[in-house]
Amino acid sequence: MGLIRAPAPARPRIRPGSAAFSALLGLLAALPTFGIDMILPSLSDTATALHVPATAMGAAMGVYLLGFGGALLVYGPVSDRLGRKPAIVCGCLLLVVGSLGCGAARTLPDFLLFRALQGIGAAGPGMAVLAMVRDLFEGEAARARMSFVVLTINVVPMVAPTVGAGLMDLGGWRLIHAAPVAAALAALVAIRHIDEPLQRAAGPGPASGILRGYGRILASRVFLGHALCNAAAAGAVFAYITGSALVFIDALGLSPLAYGLVFGASSLSVMVGAFLNGRLAARGVPPPRVIAAGLVLATGAASLLLVAALARPPASLPVVAAMVGVALAFGLVSPNAVHGATERDPAAAGAASAVAVFLQMLAAAVASDLVARFFDGRSALSMAAVMLGCSLAAAAAHAGLARPAPRAPSRPYGEPACSSIRPPGSPST
């Protein structure tokens, strides 16, 4: 008489409305920043170990961002066809291989090769987390989740260098690259316990379908308005990130430690803005109003800094005030702008997320370069000018392009959906 096997116990599922799912979103959002900010304290030691000058380590950032940005444009449309989980799994596996390779590298070319692979891998979860919010949530719930994602993206860079320095003290620069490995493995374990967020996966298709998807996205005024608004607002933030270091350390003579304390305190404003956005969403305040309020705040803060830079010798108070204002504004603008860019075309949410993040990275790189290129060595003039230019560009994009398209009467723009979470298999709006 044969033995009857008991059925294997079902794996516990992580539900979209749970705290565990929020933690998973935060982990996926944090993965790309591990490779950017955590290695900053180790660049000098890495250069010494690889027998190259410290200046050569600038390429370590460049190849990571190049791999990240290029991979985004592939992950996005592929995830729209195959699903979000395959993009996350593929990205995490590549991130693990790239991080292990960086930790074992003995020459600069090998190190740069694996750094590029790190960036390619990190792009998968970095893109998918935005698309997952669009797949699973609507209305105020979507805005609240997007605020949490933006909050995570901005908190991690504040603590990552400190964590990197601690790992260096424990085991040298190679141990830093164990952190992305651990985070990616944790994401791979957690992702097994969620259902595929995308219920419309169409299966593989020709490359022409991907190109048509991008064409449809880029032809949308609403998408371009929100995506360019978010990108320009990010440019203002990166202008103060780059400019504040130049002003406080080079012009005002603060020590790196003192600057770190000032920067960390002012960066908390992004967290405050994201938290405030969540509260406003819960009260039903429409996204266009929140975006407009953030843009007015950013433009006003940058304008006051520009006036101060033109009228008086450099001082710390106007710079800190501008940093706080622009950071707070970004916490208000970004969650709503990203949500507005991804919600209009459910069938291409992955591609839309990829383009939005790519534009944000591009704007950040251009703004940082302009601030450094025109820094006069003694004032905040270049920082203020770029911050103001980016803020005005964000306002122009939002006012000129991001007007909401007509929607079905059952779900007007900005009004709460009947249910904050769509059940699996339900038709998309």
C-alpha positions, 0 to 999 in steps of 0.5 A: 500500500503506497504512502500518501504524501501530505501536500506541501504547506503553502508559502505565506504570501505578502499582501500589497496592503501590509507593512511587509510589502511596504518594507519590500518596496523600500528595499527595492527602492534602496538597492540602486543607491547602495552602489552609488553612495556606500562606496564613497568612503572607499574610493581612495583605498580602492585606488590604492589597492588597484594601483591607480591614482585616486582620480581614476576612481571617478570612472567607478561612478560613471560606468555604474550610472551608464549601466544603470541608465542604459539598462532602465530603457530595456527593463521597462518595456520588457517588464511590461511584457513579461512581468515585474518579478522577472525584472526584479529577479534578473536585476538582483542576480546581476547585482549579486554577480557584479558586487562579488566581482567588484569585491574580488577585482585586482585590476581597474578594468576588472573593477569597472566591468563589474561596476557596470554590471552592478548598475545594470542589475540595480536598474531592474528593481529600481524601475520595477518598484515604481511600476509596482506602485502603479500596478497595485494601488490607485488614488491616495493609496498610490500617492502615499506609497510613492511618497514612501518610495521617494522617502526611502530613495532620499534617506538611504544616501544620507546613511549609506556613506556612514554604513560604508565607512563602518564596513571599511573599519570591519573588513576593508573596502572589499567588504563594502560590496557585500552589502548589495549582495546581502540586500539583493539576496533578501529581495530575492527571498522576499519576492518569492512571497508576492504575487506577480503585480502585473496581471496583463503580461503579454509575453515576449514580442518583437522589438518593434513593439517596444519601440512603439511603446516608447513612441506612445509614451513620448507622444503623451503631453501628460507623461512628458509634463510630469516626467520633465517636471520631476526631472527638473525638480531633481536637478534643483536638488542635485544643484544644491547637493553639488553646490553646498559642498563647494560653498560650505567647504571651499568658500566658507571653510567648514570642515567635512564633518561640520558640512556633513552635519549641516547637509544631513539636517537639511536633507531631512526636509525631503523626508518632511516633504514626502511625509507631508505629501502622504498626509495631504493625499489622505485628506484628498488634496489633488496632486496638481495643487501639491505639485504647484505648492512645491514648485512655488516653494522651490522657486521662492527659495532659489530666488532668495538665494540668488538675491543673497548671492548677488547682494552680500558676501557668502553666508551660511544662513541663505544657503541652508534656507535654500537647501531646506526649501528646495528639499522640502519642495522635492518631497512634495513634487516628486511622488505626485509627478512620478505617479502622474507620469506612470498612471496614464498608460497602464500597459506601459507603466514599466517603460514610463517608469524607466523613462522618468527615472532616466530623465531624472538622472540626466537632469541631475547630472547636467545640473551638477556639472553646471554648478561645478563648472561655473563655481567662482570659488567664493559664492553660491551664485552658480548654485543659486542660478542652476537651482532657480533655472531648474525650478522654473523649468519644472514649473514650465513643464507642469503648467505647459504639458501636464494638464490632465487628460479627460478621464472616465466619470468613475475615476476623475483625476485626483479623486480617490478610487473606490478601492485602494488596491486592485484585486489580482486579475481585475481590469485596469482603469 
